[in-house]
Amino acid sequence: MTYSIVARDPETGELGVAVQSHWFSVGSIVTWARPGVGAVATQANAEAAYGPDALALLADGVPAPDALERLVAADPGRPSRQVAVVDAAGRVGAHTGPKCIACAGHVTGQGVSCQANIMVSERVWPAMLKAFSAASDSSLTLRLLDALDAAEREGGDLRGRQSAAILVVPAEGEPWRTTVSLRVEDHPEPLPELRRLVALHDAYRLAGQADELLNAGREEEAGRLYVQASERAPGNHELLFWAGLGTVASGDVQGGVAKVRAAIAMQPGWRELLPRLPAELAPAATVVLAALGPSA
């Protein structure tokens, strides 16, 4: 019912897992990862415990193949399970039980495993690995998405499509820290929607960096990042509003006010927010208010 990929980026050390299925909220079941530890996909007749249990073994220093072997051996439901694990060293373990519904199988490479069940054909998982390997110059996030798209081009899930998810974690950090954590729970075209969310996530990541610069009093630098964030998410009125303030802070009052006007046209609440902004946080707000006038 699912195709997924788990992988480690050899350049950044990031770990990730991505999945698509004709099943509601597949990401809440399949995707598991922890910074500096590993990533896990558990599917078919899915047993979610494989996720935290495998990560716990990896955190104790057990290599991915051995960790998976231990868990599979202790699982009476193993004939119908499909699980893949990659650890922080790029070692891979994968299991496709003989009772997984055809077409089912997996293929592994250096630091990566692609697996699928209830597929249209056996071409699905090899196509995923080929697409992932071909995109070696891209970020891990985009390579994972490319693998999912390749599966869909080969027909994907025999039953169609419903949900998708991607989880990428950094090479080190607290257990809760993520680079990307996004889910499409129920959608007629989950993969295009997941790509849209990844692009929006990237835009908001820039906006978050701009927030930190703003808090540090570096308003012009923050303004430039807000503008970049808005350009990556056309039509997003929140990012457009902050890009307007940032443009004013950079010295282009006319251009900045135009952006703020456009944001207000999409969401009038931004006009009410302007006078609430502390001067030390957004000094450009007073300039914009004066330019807009009382009837804006």
ChimeraX attribute file (.defattr): number of C-alpha atoms within 10 A of each C-alpha:
attribute: neighborCount
match mode: 1-to-1
recipient: residues
	/A:1	25
	/A:2	27
	/A:3	32
	/A:4	32
	/A:5	33
	/A:6	33
	/A:7	34
	/A:8	29
	/A:9	22
	/A:10	15
	/A:11	10
	/A:12	11
	/A:13	20
	/A:14	26
	/A:15	35
	/A:16	33
	/A:17	34
	/A:18	30
	/A:19	29
	/A:20	33
	/A:21	27
	/A:22	23
	/A:23	17
	/A:24	16
	/A:25	18
	/A:26	23
	/A:27	25
	/A:28	13
	/A:29	16
	/A:30	28
	/A:31	26
	/A:32	28
	/A:33	29
	/A:34	30
	/A:35	24
	/A:36	21
	/A:37	27
	/A:38	35
	/A:39	33
	/A:40	35
	/A:41	31
	/A:42	25
	/A:43	29
	/A:44	23
	/A:45	19
	/A:46	17
	/A:47	18
	/A:48	16
	/A:49	12
	/A:50	25
	/A:51	22
	/A:52	15
	/A:53	15
	/A:54	30
	/A:55	26
	/A:56	16
	/A:57	19
	/A:58	25
	/A:59	17
	/A:60	11
	/A:61	13
	/A:62	16
	/A:63	22
	/A:64	28
	/A:65	18
	/A:66	16
	/A:67	23
	/A:68	27
	/A:69	14
	/A:70	14
	/A:71	15
	/A:72	19
	/A:73	10
	/A:74	10
	/A:75	12
	/A:76	9
	/A:77	14
	/A:78	21
	/A:79	15
	/A:80	18
	/A:81	24
	/A:82	28
	/A:83	30
	/A:84	32
	/A:85	34
	/A:86	33
	/A:87	31
	/A:88	27
	/A:89	16
	/A:90	21
	/A:91	20
	/A:92	28
	/A:93	22
	/A:94	26
	/A:95	22
	/A:96	21
	/A:97	19
	/A:98	14
	/A:99	15
	/A:100	21
	/A:101	17
	/A:102	16
	/A:103	17
	/A:104	25
	/A:105	25
	/A:106	23
	/A:107	18
	/A:108	19
	/A:109	14
	/A:110	14
	/A:111	20
	/A:112	27
	/A:113	29
	/A:114	32
	/A:115	30
	/A:116	35
	/A:117	30
	/A:118	22
	/A:119	26
	/A:120	19
	/A:121	18
	/A:122	19
	/A:123	17
	/A:124	29
	/A:125	30
	/A:126	22
	/A:127	21
	/A:128	31
	/A:129	26
	/A:130	15
	/A:131	20
	/A:132	24
	/A:133	17
	/A:134	13
	/A:135	15
	/A:136	14
	/A:137	9
	/A:138	12
	/A:139	13
	/A:140	24
	/A:141	22
	/A:142	16
	/A:143	24
	/A:144	29
	/A:145	25
	/A:146	23
	/A:147	29
	/A:148	28
	/A:149	19
	/A:150	22
	/A:151	28
	/A:152	21
	/A:153	13
	/A:154	18
	/A:155	17
	/A:156	29
	/A:157	24
	/A:158	17
	/A:159	15
	/A:160	17
	/A:161	22
	/A:162	21
	/A:163	25
	/A:164	33
	/A:165	26
	/A:166	27
	/A:167	24
	/A:168	28
	/A:169	28
	/A:170	23
	/A:171	20
	/A:172	16
	/A:173	13
	/A:174	10
	/A:175	13
	/A:176	9
	/A:177	15
	/A:178	20
	/A:179	16
	/A:180	18
	/A:181	18
	/A:182	17
	/A:183	23
	/A:184	22
	/A:185	17
	/A:186	16
	/A:187	16
	/A:188	12
	/A:189	14
	/A:190	21
	/A:191	23
	/A:192	15
	/A:193	16
	/A:194	22
	/A:195	17
	/A:196	13
	/A:197	15
	/A:198	20
	/A:199	14
	/A:200	17
	/A:201	19
	/A:202	16
	/A:203	23
	/A:204	18
	/A:205	16
	/A:206	19
	/A:207	24
	/A:208	16
	/A:209	16
	/A:210	26
	/A:211	20
	/A:212	13
	/A:213	17
	/A:214	19
	/A:215	14
	/A:216	11
	/A:217	14
	/A:218	13
	/A:219	24
	/A:220	19
	/A:221	16
	/A:222	29
	/A:223	25
	/A:224	18
	/A:225	25
	/A:226	28
	/A:227	25
	/A:228	18
	/A:229	27
	/A:230	24
	/A:231	15
	/A:232	17
	/A:233	19
	/A:234	12
	/A:235	13
	/A:236	16
	/A:237	20
	/A:238	17
	/A:239	24
	/A:240	27
	/A:241	27
	/A:242	28
	/A:243	29
	/A:244	31
	/A:245	31
	/A:246	29
	/A:247	27
	/A:248	25
	/A:249	22
	/A:250	17
	/A:251	12
	/A:252	13
	/A:253	19
	/A:254	13
	/A:255	15
	/A:256	26
	/A:257	25
	/A:258	19
	/A:259	24
	/A:260	29
	/A:261	21
	/A:262	17
	/A:263	24
	/A:264	19
	/A:265	14
	/A:266	14
	/A:267	13
	/A:268	13
	/A:269	11
	/A:270	18
	/A:271	19
	/A:272	10
	/A:273	10
	/A:274	18
	/A:275	13
	/A:276	10
	/A:277	14
	/A:278	11
	/A:279	11
	/A:280	11
	/A:281	14
	/A:282	20
	/A:283	15
	/A:284	24
	/A:285	25
	/A:286	16
	/A:287	16
	/A:288	23
	/A:289	16
	/A:290	10
	/A:291	14
	/A:292	15
	/A:293	8
	/A:294	7
	/A:295	4
	/A:296	11
